[in-house]
Amino acid sequence: MIRRRPIPRSRAFPEVSQHWKYSADRSYRIYADGREVCCDETAAGRREYKRRLETMIQRQNFRCSACNRRLSLFQATWHHDPKRKMGGAFRDDRITDAQGNELHAAVHWSCHLQIH
């Protein structure tokens, strides 16, 4: 069977959803259970993700949470803890919860591969 219509290359999210709403600058989505997920498909979302990663690195005194060696922004990746489930279906990009507890950590790429 030959497909007549091309397969869409990107997934477009609806403007209105019953499960989540956008932040004021549309850089992340806020879900009903309180989770926040940065919008990877927009420039504002990528900037917000990077800002949160920088905040975690500064909070950790520029040290990797796995090996305690020096960590820079270019070497860092986001370690979601607890692990994301179902390929990111329960992803949460908040760096602190409502009580101020730290949720995630920044680690080296190589350390992240060893963790998982």
PASEBA-1860 file (N, C-alpha, C; in nm, 3 decimals):
! residues 116
1> MIRRRPIP> 0.084/-0.117/0.000/0.000/0.000/0.000/0.089/0.125/0.000 ~ 0.061/0.217/-0.087/0.137/0.340/-0.096/0.062/0.450/-0.021 ~ 0.134/0.512/0.065/0.074/0.620/0.144/0.073/0.747/0.060 ~ -0.044/0.809/0.048/-0.057/0.929/-0.036/-0.019/1.056/0.038 ~ -0.042/1.059/0.168/-0.006/1.176/0.245/0.129/1.154/0.312 ~ 0.213/1.255/0.320/0.342/1.237/0.389/0.320/1.221/0.540 ~ 0.411/1.148/0.601/0.406/1.129/0.745/0.452/1.259/0.811 ~ 0.376/1.313/0.906/0.418/1.437/0.971/0.550/1.419/1.044
9> RSRAFPEV> 0.638/1.517/1.031/0.772/1.507/1.090/0.777/1.555/1.234 ~ 0.688/1.638/1.273/0.690/1.686/1.411/0.551/1.672/1.472 ~ 0.551/1.660/1.602/0.425/1.646/1.672/0.383/1.784/1.721 ~ 0.268/1.827/1.683/0.216/1.957/1.728/0.124/1.934/1.848 ~ 0.149/2.005/1.955/0.066/1.993/2.073/-0.054/2.086/2.058 ~ -0.168/2.046/2.108/-0.287/2.130/2.096/-0.272/2.257/2.179 ~ -0.346/2.359/2.141/-0.341/2.486/2.213/-0.403/2.474/2.352 ~ -0.509/2.394/2.364/-0.579/2.377/2.491/-0.583/2.229/2.524
17> SQHWKYSA> -0.553/2.195/2.648/-0.554/2.056/2.691/-0.622/2.047/2.826 ~ -0.687/1.934/2.851/-0.748/1.913/2.981/-0.646/1.860/3.082 ~ -0.528/1.818/3.035/-0.428/1.759/3.123/-0.320/1.857/3.167 ~ -0.293/1.961/3.088/-0.189/2.056/3.120/-0.222/2.194/3.067 ~ -0.146/2.294/3.118/-0.158/2.430/3.066/-0.017/2.486/3.049 ~ -0.003/2.585/2.964/0.127/2.647/2.939/0.161/2.748/3.048 ~ 0.292/2.770/3.067/0.338/2.879/3.152/0.313/3.010/3.079 ~ 0.339/3.122/3.145/0.311/3.253/3.086/0.391/3.276/2.958
25> DRSYRIYA> 0.517/3.231/2.955/0.598/3.251/2.834/0.600/3.129/2.743 ~ 0.518/3.029/2.773/0.504/2.907/2.694/0.634/2.827/2.684 ~ 0.718/2.837/2.786/0.844/2.763/2.784/0.831/2.625/2.848 ~ 0.727/2.603/2.928/0.703/2.472/2.987/0.554/2.451/3.009 ~ 0.517/2.322/3.023/0.378/2.284/3.048/0.363/2.246/3.195 ~ 0.252/2.284/3.255/0.223/2.252/3.395/0.108/2.153/3.396 ~ 0.130/2.036/3.452/0.030/1.930/3.456/-0.054/1.941/3.582 ~ -0.167/1.875/3.583/-0.261/1.882/3.696/-0.199/1.829/3.825
33> DGREVCCD> -0.107/1.732/3.815/-0.045/1.676/3.936/0.075/1.759/3.984 ~ 0.102/1.874/3.919/0.209/1.963/3.963/0.338/1.951/3.886 ~ 0.350/1.849/3.802/0.473/1.833/3.724/0.489/1.948/3.625 ~ 0.615/1.982/3.594/0.646/2.080/3.491/0.737/2.013/3.390 ~ 0.708/2.031/3.262/0.788/1.973/3.155/0.826/2.083/3.058 ~ 0.957/2.105/3.041/1.005/2.206/2.947/0.968/2.166/2.805 ~ 0.928/2.262/2.724/0.889/2.238/2.585/1.015/2.234/2.499 ~ 1.058/2.115/2.462/1.179/2.097/2.383/1.165/2.151/2.241
41> ETAAGRRE> 1.043/2.165/2.195/1.020/2.205/2.056/1.025/2.357/2.035 ~ 1.038/2.434/2.141/1.044/2.580/2.127/1.178/2.632/2.180 ~ 1.221/2.746/2.128/1.346/2.807/2.174/1.335/2.848/2.320 ~ 1.219/2.900/2.360/1.198/2.940/2.500/1.207/2.819/2.593 ~ 1.155/2.706/2.550/1.161/2.584/2.629/1.303/2.533/2.645 ~ 1.381/2.538/2.538/1.521/2.496/2.546/1.601/2.589/2.637 ~ 1.573/2.720/2.631/1.640/2.814/2.720/1.604/2.786/2.866 ~ 1.477/2.756/2.893/1.433/2.726/3.029/1.499/2.599/3.081
49> YKRRLETM> 1.510/2.496/2.996/1.575/2.371/3.034/1.722/2.397/3.070 ~ 1.789/2.478/2.988/1.930/2.511/3.012/1.944/2.594/3.140 ~ 1.852/2.688/3.163/1.856/2.770/3.284/1.842/2.682/3.408 ~ 1.753/2.586/3.403/1.735/2.496/3.518/1.858/2.409/3.539 ~ 1.922/2.366/3.432/2.044/2.287/3.443/2.155/2.372/3.506 ~ 2.168/2.498/3.463/2.267/2.588/3.522/2.240/2.609/3.672 ~ 2.113/2.622/3.709/2.077/2.640/3.849/2.118/2.519/3.932 ~ 2.097/2.398/3.878/2.137/2.278/3.950/2.288/2.271/3.966
57> IQRQNFRC> 2.363/2.308/3.861/2.509/2.304/3.869/2.558/2.401/3.976 ~ 2.502/2.521/3.980/2.541/2.619/4.082/2.503/2.571/4.222 ~ 2.387/2.510/4.234/2.341/2.457/4.363/2.436/2.349/4.415 ~ 2.497/2.274/4.323/2.589/2.166/4.359/2.734/2.214/4.367 ~ 2.755/2.345/4.365/2.890/2.403/4.371/2.978/2.354/4.257 ~ 2.921/2.341/4.138/2.991/2.301/4.016/3.057/2.165/4.032 ~ 2.990/2.075/4.104/3.039/1.938/4.125/2.936/1.839/4.074 ~ 2.984/1.729/4.016/2.897/1.621/3.970/2.841/1.550/4.093
65> SACNRRLS> 2.713/1.520/4.091/2.653/1.452/4.207/2.690/1.305/4.214 ~ 2.742/1.248/4.105/2.779/1.106/4.105/2.925/1.085/4.145 ~ 3.018/1.163/4.086/3.160/1.140/4.110/3.228/1.251/4.189 ~ 3.160/1.362/4.212/3.209/1.477/4.288/3.327/1.549/4.220 ~ 3.348/1.526/4.090/3.450/1.601/4.017/3.390/1.731/3.965 ~ 3.476/1.823/3.921/3.434/1.953/3.867/3.340/1.931/3.749 ~ 3.236/2.014/3.740/3.133/2.000/3.637/3.106/2.135/3.573 ~ 3.111/2.140/3.439/3.076/2.262/3.366/2.945/2.239/3.291
73> LFQATWHH> 2.889/2.346/3.239/2.762/2.336/3.168/2.774/2.247/3.045 ~ 2.888/2.252/2.978/2.904/2.175/2.854/2.922/2.026/2.880 ~ 2.962/1.988/3.000/2.980/1.848/3.035/2.856/1.790/3.104 ~ 2.762/1.876/3.140/2.653/1.835/3.228/2.531/1.783/3.152 ~ 2.461/1.693/3.218/2.330/1.649/3.172/2.240/1.636/3.294 ~ 2.114/1.627/3.269/2.012/1.626/3.372/1.987/1.481/3.413 ~ 2.004/1.451/3.541/1.972/1.318/3.593/1.838/1.327/3.663 ~ 1.734/1.271/3.600/1.601/1.271/3.660/1.595/1.162/3.765
81> DPKRKMGG> 1.556/1.199/3.884/1.551/1.102/3.993/1.419/1.120/4.066 ~ 1.333/1.027/4.077/1.344/0.892/4.027/1.338/0.885/3.875 ~ 1.377/0.770/3.823/1.387/0.756/3.678/1.256/0.789/3.609 ~ 1.270/0.839/3.489/1.150/0.861/3.408/1.092/0.725/3.372 ~ 0.962/0.719/3.366/0.896/0.592/3.334/0.834/0.602/3.195 ~ 0.819/0.493/3.130/0.749/0.483/3.000/0.804/0.582/2.899 ~ 0.936/0.596/2.889/0.995/0.682/2.789/0.969/0.829/2.813 ~ 0.951/0.871/2.935/0.931/1.011/2.966/0.787/1.051/2.986
89> AFRDDRIT> 0.697/0.954/2.994/0.556/0.986/3.010/0.529/1.054/3.144 ~ 0.611/1.029/3.243/0.594/1.091/3.373/0.712/1.183/3.403 ~ 0.761/1.249/3.302/0.875/1.339/3.315/0.839/1.458/3.402 ~ 0.934/1.498/3.486/0.914/1.614/3.573/1.043/1.695/3.570 ~ 1.037/1.816/3.516/1.155/1.900/3.502/1.169/2.003/3.613 ~ 1.090/1.991/3.718/1.109/2.082/3.832/1.239/2.046/3.901 ~ 1.309/2.146/3.955/1.433/2.116/4.027/1.411/2.115/4.178 ~ 1.299/2.172/4.223/1.258/2.161/4.364/1.108/2.136/4.369
97> DAQGNELH> 1.063/2.069/4.474/0.920/2.048/4.490/0.859/2.164/4.569 ~ 0.733/2.152/4.603/0.662/2.261/4.672/0.721/2.290/4.811 ~ 0.781/2.190/4.875/0.840/2.209/5.007/0.985/2.259/4.999 ~ 1.040/2.271/4.878/1.178/2.318/4.862/1.281/2.208/4.857 ~ 1.238/2.081/4.856/1.332/1.969/4.848/1.387/1.957/4.706 ~ 1.515/1.922/4.694/1.578/1.904/4.564/1.527/1.775/4.500 ~ 1.487/1.783/4.372/1.432/1.666/4.305/1.533/1.596/4.215 ~ 1.617/1.672/4.146/1.706/1.615/4.045/1.847/1.665/4.066
105> AAVHWSCH> 1.940/1.614/3.984/2.080/1.653/3.998/2.144/1.663/3.860 ~ 2.254/1.737/3.852/2.333/1.748/3.730/2.453/1.656/3.744 ~ 2.481/1.580/3.637/2.593/1.486/3.637/2.666/1.496/3.503 ~ 2.789/1.439/3.498/2.861/1.427/3.371/2.787/1.329/3.281 ~ 2.805/1.345/3.151/2.746/1.250/3.056/2.796/1.109/3.086 ~ 2.925/1.094/3.107/2.983/0.961/3.131/2.931/0.900/3.261 ~ 2.915/0.982/3.363/2.860/0.932/3.490/2.714/0.890/3.473 ~ 2.641/0.964/3.391/2.500/0.932/3.367/2.487/0.796/3.298
113> LQIH> 2.579/0.766/3.208/2.577/0.635/3.140/2.604/0.523/3.239 ~ 2.691/0.547/3.335/2.721/0.445/3.436/2.605/0.424/3.532 ~ 2.534/0.531/3.563/2.417/0.521/3.653/2.309/0.435/3.592 ~ 2.285/0.456/3.462/2.179/0.381/3.395/2.241/0.270/3.318
END
